Amino acid sequence: MMTRTYLRQWRDNPVREVLAGAVATFALIPEVIAFSFTAGVDPAVGLYASFVISVVIAIFGGRPAMISAAAGSVALVAAPLVRDYGIEYLFAAGILAGLFQIVFGVGRLAMLMRYVSSSVRTGFVNALAILIFAAQLPHIVNAGVSGYAVMAAGLAIIYLAPRLTTAIPAPLICVVALTALCWVFGIAVPRVYDLGQMPQGLPAFKLPEVAIDWALLQIIALPALAIAMVGLLESLMTATVVDDQTGTPSDKNAEARGLGLANIAASLFGGIAGCGMIGQTVSNVKYGGRGRLSTLAAGVILMGLMVAAGQFIAQVPVAALVAIMIMVSIDTFNWGSLRKITHTPPLSTCVMGATVAVTVASHNLSLGVLVGVLMSGVFFTSKAARLLTVVRDGDTYRVSGPVFFASADAFVEAFDPTFHSQPVTIDLRRAQFMDITARAALDKVADRFARHGIALTLRGAPAAPPATSPLP
């Protein structure tokens, strides 16, 4: 692990990295607290998890600058387990989910991400942006006049401050300035302490208080697998987004292993399992985060603020954090995808739209991505099937293109023994037989000619051809 590249990921521009991580910290706080309630656990559980996950993933992860913490997608999966069996079973499931993720990483299953198309990734990002904004709506609707004024001031600071200075990230200026403003003038708006109790100290090592037996495995196996799959999917999608934004590659298998270790550690320190968080990651990258130090800084600053400056953080206006998250949602959305929609192939636009629609309707990122991947697969299969051509020249057929389950019927129907009275040759040298269905289709064609008493010769036949006389 201690290669020059790895060390450079820690040493490059430390001031910029720490400041970017600090911005991500303030973007994390409201989300983590909200997601903790979604999972049915105390906010301290989500905050402890975010600290531990950030530290571990910074060291062992495969995508520098990515922010991982307690996330909404995992919280949605975890909620029924907490409701039905209690939080200790959640900790046990988190450990098992981490083991699953390590196995996925060791088995290099993370490379399956290459089969997620650009349309699905764009839909994923846009859906995330919409969900991030939608998560702020309860705070926006119930803000009141004072709340709206603070939000407006926050957005003004965020977008105008960079014109004056870029030395300090605008969201940090927003948080400090608005907290001081509300405190000095006694402006009555909801504060962070209204969202939940803050941690009172560092997390402590603690084994789940459950009986380790077959009954436990029956209870937690499926939830743990779901947590592992959902968390890994979101993390790898987030890593791919960062790859695109920074123009640098990531090690997806190392990220899977690192996430597994992080979730095991979080569960052993009283936290919920988590994964990559695209909104906070985009914020980190936007403000200069490129290395591992920004990820570590986000977790350490989060915990440090909770312990050493918990009273100050508790006083931060929720409206200021909402303003930051609105900015994150705006920056996360791929506006270019809308400008290019008239120049994009209709099927790609359909896949992107379906991914967004399903994700937003279900509030389930994994389901949206799954639908997008399936649609991409169906459309690609349909296109690939149309690449097959069979040209008849007298008693010779020339086949080119892929023969597989989607094109097998067209392949069979292209041959008509009733047109022939002489021996027939099928030239397969430019054909690709992709699966067992293709082999069965070739056998069916051979049977057709045999039933009509027509001798059949295959040129360039696939392995183990039917009982005919192949030519070289």
C-alpha positions as a Markdown table, in Angstrom:
| # | Residue | x | y | z |
|---|---|---|---|---|
| 1 | Met | 0.0 | 0.0 | 0.0 |
| 2 | Met | 2.9 | 2.4 | 0.8 |
| 3 | Thr | 3.6 | 3.3 | -2.8 |
| 4 | Arg | 4.6 | 6.8 | -4.0 |
| 5 | Thr | 1.2 | 7.3 | -5.5 |
| 6 | Tyr | -0.5 | 6.3 | -2.2 |
| 7 | Leu | 1.8 | 8.7 | -0.2 |
| 8 | Arg | 1.2 | 11.5 | -2.7 |
| 9 | Gln | -2.6 | 11.1 | -2.1 |
| 10 | Trp | -1.9 | 12.1 | 1.5 |
| 11 | Arg | 0.7 | 14.8 | 1.0 |
| 12 | Asp | -0.5 | 17.0 | -1.9 |
| 13 | Asn | -1.9 | 20.4 | -0.9 |
| 14 | Pro | -2.8 | 19.6 | 2.7 |
| 15 | Val | -4.4 | 23.0 | 3.4 |
| 16 | Arg | -6.8 | 22.7 | 0.4 |
| 17 | Glu | -7.6 | 19.2 | 1.4 |
| 18 | Val | -8.5 | 20.0 | 5.0 |
| 19 | Leu | -10.6 | 23.0 | 3.9 |
| 20 | Ala | -12.5 | 20.9 | 1.4 |
| 21 | Gly | -13.1 | 18.2 | 4.0 |
| 22 | Ala | -14.4 | 20.8 | 6.4 |
| 23 | Val | -17.0 | 21.9 | 3.8 |
| 24 | Ala | -18.0 | 18.3 | 3.4 |
| 25 | Thr | -18.4 | 18.0 | 7.2 |
| 26 | Phe | -21.0 | 20.7 | 7.3 |
| 27 | Ala | -22.8 | 19.1 | 4.4 |
| 28 | Leu | -22.7 | 15.8 | 6.3 |
| 29 | Ile | -24.2 | 16.9 | 9.6 |
| 30 | Pro | -27.9 | 17.5 | 8.5 |
| 31 | Glu | -27.9 | 14.5 | 6.2 |
| 32 | Val | -26.5 | 12.1 | 8.7 |
| 33 | Ile | -28.9 | 13.2 | 11.4 |
| 34 | Ala | -31.8 | 12.9 | 9.0 |
| 35 | Phe | -30.7 | 9.5 | 7.8 |
| 36 | Ser | -30.4 | 8.3 | 11.4 |
| 37 | Phe | -34.0 | 9.0 | 12.0 |
| 38 | Thr | -34.8 | 7.2 | 8.7 |
| 39 | Ala | -33.1 | 4.1 | 10.1 |
| 40 | Gly | -34.9 | 4.4 | 13.4 |
| 41 | Val | -31.7 | 5.1 | 15.4 |
| 42 | Asp | -30.4 | 7.9 | 17.6 |
| 43 | Pro | -28.4 | 10.6 | 15.6 |
| 44 | Ala | -25.3 | 9.7 | 17.6 |
| 45 | Val | -25.3 | 6.3 | 15.9 |
| 46 | Gly | -25.1 | 7.9 | 12.5 |
| 47 | Leu | -22.6 | 10.4 | 13.5 |
| 48 | Tyr | -20.3 | 7.8 | 15.1 |
| 49 | Ala | -20.6 | 5.7 | 12.0 |
| 50 | Ser | -19.7 | 8.7 | 9.8 |
| 51 | Phe | -16.5 | 9.3 | 11.8 |
| 52 | Val | -15.4 | 5.7 | 11.8 |
| 53 | Ile | -16.2 | 5.1 | 8.1 |
| 54 | Ser | -14.4 | 8.3 | 7.0 |
| 55 | Val | -11.2 | 7.3 | 8.9 |
| 56 | Val | -11.1 | 3.7 | 7.7 |
| 57 | Ile | -12.1 | 4.4 | 4.1 |
| 58 | Ala | -9.5 | 7.2 | 3.9 |
| 59 | Ile | -6.8 | 4.7 | 4.7 |
| 60 | Phe | -8.1 | 1.6 | 2.8 |
| 61 | Gly | -10.4 | 2.9 | 0.1 |
| 62 | Gly | -9.8 | 2.9 | -3.6 |
| 63 | Arg | -11.1 | 6.3 | -4.5 |
| 64 | Pro | -9.3 | 9.3 | -2.9 |
| 65 | Ala | -11.5 | 12.4 | -2.2 |
| 66 | Met | -14.7 | 10.3 | -1.9 |
| 67 | Ile | -16.8 | 11.0 | 1.2 |
| 68 | Ser | -18.4 | 7.9 | 2.8 |
| 69 | Ala | -20.7 | 8.0 | 5.8 |
| 70 | Ala | -24.1 | 6.9 | 7.1 |
| 71 | Ala | -26.3 | 7.1 | 4.0 |
| 72 | Gly | -30.0 | 7.2 | 3.2 |
| 73 | Ser | -30.0 | 4.2 | 0.9 |
| 74 | Val | -28.5 | 2.0 | 3.6 |
| 75 | Ala | -30.8 | 3.6 | 6.2 |
| 76 | Leu | -33.9 | 2.6 | 4.2 |
| 77 | Val | -32.7 | -1.0 | 4.0 |
| 78 | Ala | -31.8 | -1.1 | 7.7 |
| 79 | Ala | -35.0 | 0.4 | 9.1 |
| 80 | Pro | -37.1 | -2.7 | 9.0 |
| 81 | Leu | -34.4 | -4.7 | 10.9 |
| 82 | Val | -34.2 | -2.1 | 13.6 |
| 83 | Arg | -38.0 | -1.9 | 13.9 |
| 84 | Asp | -38.5 | -5.7 | 14.1 |
| 85 | Tyr | -35.4 | -6.8 | 16.1 |
| 86 | Gly | -33.6 | -3.8 | 17.6 |
| 87 | Ile | -30.4 | -1.9 | 17.1 |
| 88 | Glu | -28.1 | -4.7 | 18.2 |
| 89 | Tyr | -29.2 | -6.8 | 15.2 |
| 90 | Leu | -28.4 | -3.8 | 13.0 |
| 91 | Phe | -24.8 | -3.8 | 14.3 |
| 92 | Ala | -24.5 | -7.6 | 13.6 |
| 93 | Ala | -25.9 | -7.1 | 10.1 |
| 94 | Gly | -23.4 | -4.3 | 9.5 |
| 95 | Ile | -20.5 | -6.6 | 10.3 |
| 96 | Leu | -21.9 | -9.3 | 8.0 |
| 97 | Ala | -22.5 | -6.7 | 5.3 |
| 98 | Gly | -18.9 | -5.6 | 5.6 |
| 99 | Leu | -17.7 | -9.2 | 5.2 |
| 100 | Phe | -19.9 | -9.6 | 2.1 |
| 101 | Gln | -18.3 | -6.4 | 0.6 |
| 102 | Ile | -14.8 | -7.6 | 1.3 |
| 103 | Val | -15.6 | -10.9 | -0.5 |
| 104 | Phe | -17.0 | -8.8 | -3.4 |
| 105 | Gly | -13.7 | -6.8 | -3.5 |
| 106 | Val | -11.4 | -9.9 | -3.2 |
| 107 | Gly | -13.5 | -11.6 | -5.9 |
| 108 | Arg | -13.1 | -8.5 | -8.1 |
| 109 | Leu | -16.9 | -8.4 | -8.6 |
| 110 | Ala | -16.7 | -4.6 | -8.4 |
| 111 | Met | -15.5 | -4.7 | -12.0 |
| 112 | Leu | -19.1 | -5.3 | -13.0 |
| 113 | Met | -19.5 | -1.5 | -12.8 |
| 114 | Arg | -18.1 | -1.4 | -16.3 |
| 115 | Tyr | -21.5 | -2.6 | -17.5 |
| 116 | Val | -23.3 | 0.5 | -16.1 |
| 117 | Ser | -23.8 | 2.8 | -19.1 |
| 118 | Ser | -23.2 | 6.5 | -19.2 |
| 119 | Ser | -27.0 | 7.1 | -19.5 |
| 120 | Val | -27.6 | 5.2 | -16.2 |
| 121 | Arg | -24.8 | 7.1 | -14.5 |
| 122 | Thr | -26.2 | 10.4 | -15.6 |
| 123 | Gly | -29.7 | 9.4 | -14.5 |
| 124 | Phe | -28.2 | 8.3 | -11.2 |
| 125 | Val | -26.5 | 11.7 | -10.6 |
| 126 | Asn | -29.6 | 13.7 | -11.7 |
| 127 | Ala | -31.9 | 11.6 | -9.5 |
| 128 | Leu | -29.5 | 12.1 | -6.6 |
| 129 | Ala | -29.6 | 15.8 | -7.1 |
| 130 | Ile | -33.4 | 15.8 | -7.1 |
| 131 | Leu | -33.5 | 13.6 | -3.9 |
| 132 | Ile | -31.0 | 15.9 | -2.1 |
| 133 | Phe | -33.2 | 18.8 | -2.9 |
| 134 | Ala | -36.4 | 16.9 | -2.0 |
| 135 | Ala | -34.9 | 16.0 | 1.4 |
| 136 | Gln | -34.7 | 19.8 | 2.2 |
| 137 | Leu | -38.4 | 20.4 | 1.4 |
| 138 | Pro | -39.7 | 19.7 | 4.9 |
| 139 | His | -37.3 | 22.4 | 6.2 |
| 140 | Ile | -38.1 | 24.8 | 3.4 |
| 141 | Val | -41.9 | 24.4 | 3.7 |
| 142 | Asn | -41.9 | 25.0 | 7.5 |
| 143 | Ala | -39.1 | 27.6 | 7.6 |
| 144 | Gly | -41.3 | 30.7 | 8.2 |
| 145 | Val | -40.3 | 34.2 | 7.3 |
| 146 | Ser | -37.1 | 34.2 | 9.4 |
| 147 | Gly | -36.1 | 30.8 | 8.0 |
| 148 | Tyr | -36.6 | 32.0 | 4.4 |
| 149 | Ala | -34.5 | 35.1 | 5.1 |
| 150 | Val | -31.7 | 33.0 | 6.6 |
| 151 | Met | -31.8 | 30.6 | 3.6 |
| 152 | Ala | -31.7 | 33.5 | 1.1 |
| 153 | Ala | -28.8 | 35.0 | 3.0 |
| 154 | Gly | -27.0 | 31.7 | 2.9 |
| 155 | Leu | -27.5 | 31.2 | -0.8 |
| 156 | Ala | -26.3 | 34.8 | -1.4 |
| 157 | Ile | -23.2 | 34.2 | 0.7 |
| 158 | Ile | -22.5 | 30.9 | -1.0 |
| 159 | Tyr | -22.7 | 32.3 | -4.5 |
| 160 | Leu | -21.3 | 35.8 | -3.9 |
| 161 | Ala | -18.4 | 35.1 | -1.4 |
| 162 | Pro | -16.2 | 33.4 | -4.1 |
| 163 | Arg | -16.2 | 36.7 | -5.9 |
| 164 | Leu | -14.4 | 38.3 | -2.9 |
| 165 | Thr | -12.2 | 35.4 | -1.8 |
| 166 | Thr | -11.6 | 31.8 | -2.6 |
| 167 | Ala | -9.2 | 31.2 | 0.3 |
| 168 | Ile | -12.0 | 30.1 | 2.5 |
| 169 | Pro | -14.8 | 27.9 | 1.1 |
| 170 | Ala | -18.1 | 29.8 | 0.8 |
| 171 | Pro | -20.2 | 27.2 | 2.7 |
| 172 | Leu | -17.9 | 27.7 | 5.7 |
| 173 | Ile | -18.4 | 31.4 | 5.6 |
| 174 | Cys | -22.1 | 30.8 | 5.3 |
| 175 | Val | -22.2 | 28.6 | 8.4 |
| 176 | Val | -20.1 | 30.8 | 10.6 |
| 177 | Ala | -21.6 | 34.1 | 9.5 |
| 178 | Leu | -25.2 | 33.0 | 9.8 |
| 179 | Thr | -24.7 | 31.2 | 13.2 |
| 180 | Ala | -23.1 | 34.4 | 14.5 |
| 181 | Leu | -25.9 | 36.6 | 13.0 |
| 182 | Cys | -28.7 | 34.5 | 14.5 |
| 183 | Trp | -27.0 | 34.4 | 17.9 |
| 184 | Val | -26.3 | 38.2 | 18.0 |
| 185 | Phe | -29.7 | 39.3 | 16.9 |
| 186 | Gly | -31.6 | 36.4 | 18.6 |
| 187 | Ile | -33.3 | 35.3 | 15.3 |
| 188 | Ala | -35.7 | 32.5 | 16.2 |
| 189 | Val | -35.1 | 29.7 | 13.6 |
| 190 | Pro | -34.6 | 25.9 | 14.1 |
| 191 | Arg | -31.1 | 24.9 | 15.1 |
| 192 | Val | -29.2 | 21.7 | 14.7 |
| 193 | Tyr | -30.0 | 20.7 | 18.3 |
| 194 | Asp | -33.7 | 20.6 | 17.3 |
| 195 | Leu | -32.9 | 17.7 | 14.9 |
| 196 | Gly | -31.4 | 15.4 | 17.5 |
| 197 | Gln | -29.1 | 14.9 | 20.4 |
| 198 | Met | -25.4 | 15.3 | 19.7 |
| 199 | Pro | -22.7 | 12.7 | 20.8 |
| 200 | Gln | -21.1 | 13.5 | 24.1 |
| 201 | Gly | -17.8 | 11.7 | 23.5 |
| 202 | Leu | -15.8 | 9.5 | 21.3 |
| 203 | Pro | -17.3 | 6.2 | 20.2 |
| 204 | Ala | -16.3 | 3.1 | 22.2 |
| 205 | Phe | -15.6 | -0.4 | 21.0 |
| 206 | Lys | -18.6 | -2.7 | 21.6 |
| 207 | Leu | -19.5 | -6.1 | 20.3 |
| 208 | Pro | -23.2 | -6.5 | 19.3 |
| 209 | Glu | -25.2 | -7.9 | 22.3 |
| 210 | Val | -26.7 | -10.8 | 20.3 |
| 211 | Ala | -26.5 | -14.6 | 20.6 |
| 212 | Ile | -24.3 | -15.9 | 17.7 |
| 213 | Asp | -26.2 | -18.8 | 16.4 |
| 214 | Trp | -28.1 | -20.1 | 13.4 |
| 215 | Ala | -31.2 | -18.1 | 14.3 |
| 216 | Leu | -29.1 | -14.9 | 14.2 |
| 217 | Leu | -27.9 | -15.7 | 10.7 |
| 218 | Gln | -31.4 | -16.4 | 9.5 |
| 219 | Ile | -32.5 | -13.0 | 10.7 |
| 220 | Ile | -29.6 | -10.8 | 9.4 |
| 221 | Ala | -28.4 | -12.7 | 6.3 |
| 222 | Leu | -30.8 | -11.1 | 3.8 |
| 223 | Pro | -30.7 | -7.6 | 5.3 |
| 224 | Ala | -26.9 | -7.8 | 5.5 |
| 225 | Leu | -26.7 | -8.8 | 1.8 |
| 226 | Ala | -29.1 | -6.0 | 0.8 |
| 227 | Ile | -27.0 | -3.5 | 2.8 |
| 228 | Ala | -23.8 | -4.8 | 1.2 |
| 229 | Met | -25.2 | -4.6 | -2.4 |
| 230 | Val | -27.0 | -1.2 | -2.0 |
| 231 | Gly | -24.0 | 0.4 | -0.2 |
| 232 | Leu | -21.5 | -1.0 | -2.7 |
| 233 | Leu | -23.6 | 0.0 | -5.7 |
| 234 | Glu | -23.9 | 3.6 | -4.4 |
| 235 | Ser | -20.2 | 3.8 | -3.5 |
| 236 | Leu | -19.0 | 2.5 | -6.9 |
| 237 | Met | -21.4 | 4.8 | -8.7 |
| 238 | Thr | -20.1 | 7.7 | -6.6 |
| 239 | Ala | -16.5 | 6.7 | -7.3 |
| 240 | Thr | -17.3 | 6.6 | -11.1 |
| 241 | Val | -18.7 | 10.1 | -10.8 |
| 242 | Val | -15.5 | 11.3 | -9.1 |
| 243 | Asp | -13.5 | 9.5 | -11.8 |
| 244 | Asp | -15.3 | 11.5 | -14.4 |
| 245 | Gln | -15.1 | 14.8 | -12.6 |
| 246 | Thr | -11.4 | 14.6 | -11.8 |
| 247 | Gly | -10.2 | 12.7 | -14.8 |
| 248 | Thr | -8.4 | 10.2 | -12.5 |
| 249 | Pro | -9.0 | 6.4 | -12.2 |
| 250 | Ser | -10.0 | 4.6 | -9.0 |
| 251 | Asp | -9.6 | 1.0 | -7.8 |
| 252 | Lys | -13.2 | -0.2 | -7.5 |
| 253 | Asn | -12.2 | -3.5 | -5.9 |
| 254 | Ala | -10.0 | -1.8 | -3.3 |
| 255 | Glu | -13.0 | 0.5 | -2.6 |
| 256 | Ala | -15.2 | -2.5 | -2.1 |
| 257 | Arg | -12.7 | -4.0 | 0.4 |
| 258 | Gly | -12.2 | -0.7 | 2.1 |
| 259 | Leu | -15.9 | -0.1 | 2.5 |
| 260 | Gly | -16.3 | -3.6 | 4.0 |
| 261 | Leu | -13.6 | -2.9 | 6.5 |
| 262 | Ala | -15.2 | 0.5 | 7.3 |
| 263 | Asn | -18.6 | -1.0 | 7.9 |
| 264 | Ile | -17.3 | -3.7 | 10.1 |
| 265 | Ala | -15.4 | -1.0 | 12.2 |
| 266 | Ala | -18.4 | 1.3 | 12.3 |
| 267 | Ser | -20.7 | -1.6 | 13.6 |
| 268 | Leu | -18.1 | -2.4 | 16.3 |
| 269 | Phe | -18.1 | 1.2 | 17.5 |
| 270 | Gly | -21.9 | 1.5 | 17.8 |
| 271 | Gly | -22.5 | 2.9 | 14.3 |
| 272 | Ile | -24.7 | 2.1 | 11.3 |
| 273 | Ala | -23.3 | 0.8 | 8.1 |
| 274 | Gly | -22.8 | 3.4 | 5.4 |
| 275 | Cys | -21.4 | 4.0 | 1.9 |
| 276 | Gly | -20.3 | 6.7 | -0.5 |
| 277 | Met | -22.4 | 9.9 | -0.4 |
| 278 | Ile | -22.4 | 11.6 | -3.8 |
| 279 | Gly | -23.7 | 15.0 | -2.7 |
| 280 | Gln | -21.0 | 15.5 | 0.0 |
| 281 | Thr | -18.4 | 14.0 | -2.4 |
| 282 | Val | -19.3 | 16.4 | -5.1 |
| 283 | Ser | -19.0 | 19.2 | -2.6 |
| 284 | Asn | -15.6 | 17.9 | -1.5 |
| 285 | Val | -14.3 | 17.8 | -5.0 |
| 286 | Lys | -15.8 | 21.2 | -5.9 |
| 287 | Tyr | -13.8 | 22.8 | -3.2 |
| 288 | Gly | -10.5 | 21.1 | -4.1 |
| 289 | Gly | -10.6 | 17.7 | -2.4 |
| 290 | Arg | -8.5 | 15.3 | -4.5 |
| 291 | Gly | -6.7 | 13.1 | -1.9 |
| 292 | Arg | -7.2 | 10.9 | 1.1 |
| 293 | Leu | -6.6 | 13.7 | 3.5 |
| 294 | Ser | -9.9 | 15.4 | 2.6 |
| 295 | Thr | -11.8 | 12.3 | 3.5 |
| 296 | Leu | -10.0 | 11.8 | 6.8 |
| 297 | Ala | -10.5 | 15.5 | 7.6 |
| 298 | Ala | -14.2 | 15.3 | 7.0 |
| 299 | Gly | -14.5 | 12.5 | 9.6 |
| 300 | Val | -12.1 | 13.9 | 12.1 |
| 301 | Ile | -13.6 | 17.4 | 11.9 |
| 302 | Leu | -17.1 | 16.0 | 12.3 |
| 303 | Met | -16.2 | 14.1 | 15.4 |
| 304 | Gly | -14.0 | 17.0 | 16.7 |
| 305 | Leu | -16.9 | 19.4 | 16.3 |
| 306 | Met | -19.3 | 17.1 | 18.0 |
| 307 | Val | -17.1 | 16.6 | 21.0 |
| 308 | Ala | -15.2 | 19.9 | 21.4 |
| 309 | Ala | -17.7 | 22.3 | 19.8 |
| 310 | Gly | -20.9 | 20.5 | 20.1 |
| 311 | Gln | -22.7 | 23.5 | 21.6 |
| 312 | Phe | -21.6 | 25.7 | 18.7 |
| 313 | Ile | -22.7 | 23.1 | 16.1 |
| 314 | Ala | -26.0 | 22.7 | 17.9 |
| 315 | Gln | -26.6 | 26.4 | 17.4 |
| 316 | Val | -26.0 | 26.3 | 13.6 |
| 317 | Pro | -29.3 | 27.4 | 11.9 |
| 318 | Val | -30.8 | 24.5 | 10.0 |
| 319 | Ala | -31.6 | 27.0 | 7.3 |
| 320 | Ala | -27.9 | 27.6 | 6.7 |
| 321 | Leu | -27.4 | 23.9 | 6.2 |
| 322 | Val | -30.4 | 23.8 | 3.9 |
| 323 | Ala | -28.8 | 26.5 | 1.8 |
| 324 | Ile | -25.6 | 24.5 | 1.5 |
| 325 | Met | -27.6 | 21.4 | 0.5 |
| 326 | Ile | -29.5 | 23.4 | -2.1 |
| 327 | Met | -26.2 | 24.5 | -3.6 |
| 328 | Val | -25.0 | 20.8 | -3.5 |
| 329 | Ser | -28.1 | 19.6 | -5.3 |
| 330 | Ile | -27.8 | 22.3 | -8.0 |
| 331 | Asp | -24.1 | 21.5 | -8.5 |
| 332 | Thr | -24.8 | 17.7 | -8.5 |
| 333 | Phe | -27.4 | 17.9 | -11.3 |
| 334 | Asn | -25.9 | 17.3 | -14.7 |
| 335 | Trp | -27.4 | 20.3 | -16.5 |
| 336 | Gly | -25.5 | 19.4 | -19.7 |
| 337 | Ser | -27.6 | 16.3 | -20.0 |
| 338 | Leu | -30.7 | 18.5 | -20.6 |
| 339 | Arg | -28.9 | 20.8 | -23.1 |
| 340 | Lys | -27.7 | 17.8 | -25.1 |
| 341 | Ile | -31.0 | 15.9 | -24.9 |
| 342 | Thr | -32.0 | 16.8 | -28.5 |
| 343 | His | -28.6 | 15.4 | -29.7 |
| 344 | Thr | -28.6 | 12.3 | -27.7 |
| 345 | Pro | -29.9 | 9.0 | -29.1 |
| 346 | Pro | -33.6 | 8.5 | -28.0 |
| 347 | Leu | -32.9 | 5.2 | -26.4 |
| 348 | Ser | -30.2 | 6.7 | -24.2 |
| 349 | Thr | -32.5 | 9.5 | -23.2 |
| 350 | Cys | -35.1 | 6.9 | -22.4 |
| 351 | Val | -32.7 | 5.0 | -20.2 |
| 352 | Met | -31.6 | 8.2 | -18.4 |
| 353 | Gly | -35.2 | 9.3 | -17.9 |
| 354 | Ala | -36.3 | 5.9 | -16.6 |
| 355 | Thr | -33.4 | 5.8 | -14.1 |
| 356 | Val | -34.4 | 9.2 | -12.8 |
| 357 | Ala | -38.1 | 8.5 | -12.6 |
| 358 | Val | -37.8 | 5.2 | -10.9 |
| 359 | Thr | -35.2 | 6.5 | -8.4 |
| 360 | Val | -37.2 | 9.6 | -7.5 |
| 361 | Ala | -40.5 | 7.7 | -7.3 |
| 362 | Ser | -39.2 | 4.9 | -5.1 |
| 363 | His | -36.5 | 6.9 | -3.2 |
| 364 | Asn | -34.4 | 3.8 | -4.0 |
| 365 | Leu | -31.1 | 4.5 | -5.8 |
| 366 | Ser | -30.4 | 0.8 | -6.3 |
| 367 | Leu | -33.8 | 0.1 | -7.9 |
| 368 | Gly | -33.4 | 3.0 | -10.3 |
| 369 | Val | -30.0 | 1.9 | -11.4 |
| 370 | Leu | -31.2 | -1.7 | -11.7 |
| 371 | Val | -34.1 | -0.6 | -14.0 |
| 372 | Gly | -31.6 | 1.6 | -16.0 |
| 373 | Val | -29.1 | -1.3 | -16.4 |
| 374 | Leu | -31.9 | -3.7 | -17.5 |
| 375 | Met | -33.2 | -1.2 | -20.0 |
| 376 | Ser | -29.7 | -0.6 | -21.4 |
| 377 | Gly | -29.2 | -4.4 | -21.7 |
| 378 | Val | -32.5 | -4.8 | -23.5 |
| 379 | Phe | -31.8 | -2.0 | -25.9 |
| 380 | Phe | -28.3 | -3.1 | -26.6 |
| 381 | Thr | -29.4 | -6.7 | -27.2 |
| 382 | Ser | -32.0 | -5.4 | -29.6 |
| 383 | Lys | -29.4 | -3.4 | -31.5 |
| 384 | Ala | -26.9 | -6.3 | -31.5 |
| 385 | Ala | -29.5 | -8.7 | -32.9 |
| 386 | Arg | -30.0 | -6.4 | -35.9 |
| 387 | Leu | -26.3 | -6.7 | -36.8 |
| 388 | Leu | -26.9 | -10.2 | -38.0 |
| 389 | Thr | -27.1 | -10.5 | -41.8 |
| 390 | Val | -27.7 | -13.6 | -43.9 |
| 391 | Val | -27.1 | -13.2 | -47.7 |
| 392 | Arg | -28.2 | -15.9 | -50.1 |
| 393 | Asp | -26.2 | -16.3 | -53.3 |
| 394 | Gly | -27.6 | -19.3 | -55.2 |
| 395 | Asp | -26.9 | -22.4 | -53.1 |
| 396 | Thr | -24.5 | -20.5 | -50.8 |
| 397 | Tyr | -25.5 | -18.5 | -47.7 |
| 398 | Arg | -23.0 | -16.0 | -46.2 |
| 399 | Val | -23.6 | -15.2 | -42.5 |
| 400 | Ser | -22.1 | -12.3 | -40.6 |
| 401 | Gly | -22.7 | -10.8 | -37.2 |
| 402 | Pro | -23.6 | -12.2 | -33.8 |
| 403 | Val | -25.8 | -15.2 | -33.4 |
| 404 | Phe | -27.3 | -15.4 | -29.9 |
| 405 | Phe | -30.6 | -15.7 | -28.1 |
| 406 | Ala | -32.0 | -12.5 | -29.5 |
| 407 | Ser | -31.0 | -13.1 | -33.1 |
| 408 | Ala | -31.4 | -16.9 | -33.2 |
| 409 | Asp | -35.0 | -16.9 | -34.6 |
| 410 | Ala | -34.0 | -14.5 | -37.4 |
| 411 | Phe | -31.0 | -16.7 | -38.1 |
| 412 | Val | -33.2 | -19.9 | -38.5 |
| 413 | Glu | -35.8 | -18.1 | -40.5 |
| 414 | Ala | -33.2 | -16.9 | -43.0 |
| 415 | Phe | -32.8 | -20.4 | -44.4 |
| 416 | Asp | -35.5 | -22.1 | -46.6 |
| 417 | Pro | -34.7 | -25.6 | -47.8 |
| 418 | Thr | -37.6 | -25.5 | -50.3 |
| 419 | Phe | -35.6 | -23.1 | -52.5 |
| 420 | His | -32.9 | -25.7 | -53.1 |
| 421 | Ser | -32.4 | -29.0 | -54.9 |
| 422 | Gln | -28.6 | -29.0 | -54.8 |
| 423 | Pro | -26.2 | -29.2 | -51.9 |
| 424 | Val | -26.1 | -26.0 | -49.8 |
| 425 | Thr | -23.1 | -24.3 | -48.3 |
| 426 | Ile | -23.3 | -21.9 | -45.3 |
| 427 | Asp | -20.3 | -19.6 | -44.9 |
| 428 | Leu | -20.0 | -18.9 | -41.1 |
| 429 | Arg | -16.5 | -17.4 | -41.2 |
| 430 | Arg | -17.8 | -13.9 | -40.3 |
| 431 | Ala | -20.4 | -15.1 | -37.8 |
| 432 | Gln | -20.0 | -15.1 | -34.0 |
| 433 | Phe | -21.8 | -17.8 | -32.2 |
| 434 | Met | -22.3 | -16.3 | -28.7 |
| 435 | Asp | -24.2 | -18.8 | -26.6 |
| 436 | Ile | -25.9 | -22.2 | -26.4 |
| 437 | Thr | -29.0 | -20.8 | -28.1 |
| 438 | Ala | -26.9 | -20.0 | -31.2 |
| 439 | Arg | -25.6 | -23.6 | -31.2 |
| 440 | Ala | -29.2 | -24.9 | -31.0 |
| 441 | Ala | -30.3 | -22.6 | -33.8 |
| 442 | Leu | -27.5 | -24.0 | -36.1 |
| 443 | Asp | -28.6 | -27.5 | -35.2 |
| 444 | Lys | -32.2 | -26.6 | -36.1 |
| 445 | Val | -31.1 | -25.2 | -39.5 |
| 446 | Ala | -29.1 | -28.4 | -40.2 |
| 447 | Asp | -32.2 | -30.5 | -39.2 |
| 448 | Arg | -34.4 | -28.5 | -41.7 |
| 449 | Phe | -32.1 | -29.2 | -44.6 |
| 450 | Ala | -31.7 | -32.9 | -43.5 |
| 451 | Arg | -35.5 | -33.3 | -43.5 |
| 452 | His | -35.7 | -32.1 | -47.1 |
| 453 | Gly | -32.8 | -34.3 | -48.2 |
| 454 | Ile | -30.5 | -31.4 | -48.9 |
| 455 | Ala | -26.8 | -32.0 | -48.2 |
| 456 | Leu | -25.4 | -29.2 | -46.0 |
| 457 | Thr | -21.8 | -28.0 | -45.8 |
| 458 | Leu | -20.6 | -25.5 | -43.2 |
| 459 | Arg | -17.6 | -23.3 | -43.9 |
| 460 | Gly | -15.9 | -21.9 | -40.7 |
| 461 | Ala | -18.3 | -23.8 | -38.4 |
| 462 | Pro | -18.2 | -23.2 | -34.7 |
| 463 | Ala | -16.9 | -25.8 | -32.3 |
| 464 | Ala | -18.7 | -29.1 | -32.2 |
| 465 | Pro | -20.9 | -28.4 | -35.2 |
| 466 | Pro | -23.8 | -30.6 | -36.2 |
| 467 | Ala | -23.3 | -33.8 | -38.2 |
| 468 | Thr | -22.4 | -32.2 | -41.5 |
| 469 | Ser | -19.2 | -32.0 | -43.6 |
| 470 | Pro | -17.4 | -28.8 | -42.6 |
| 471 | Leu | -14.9 | -27.2 | -44.9 |
| 472 | Pro | -11.8 | -25.2 | -43.8 |
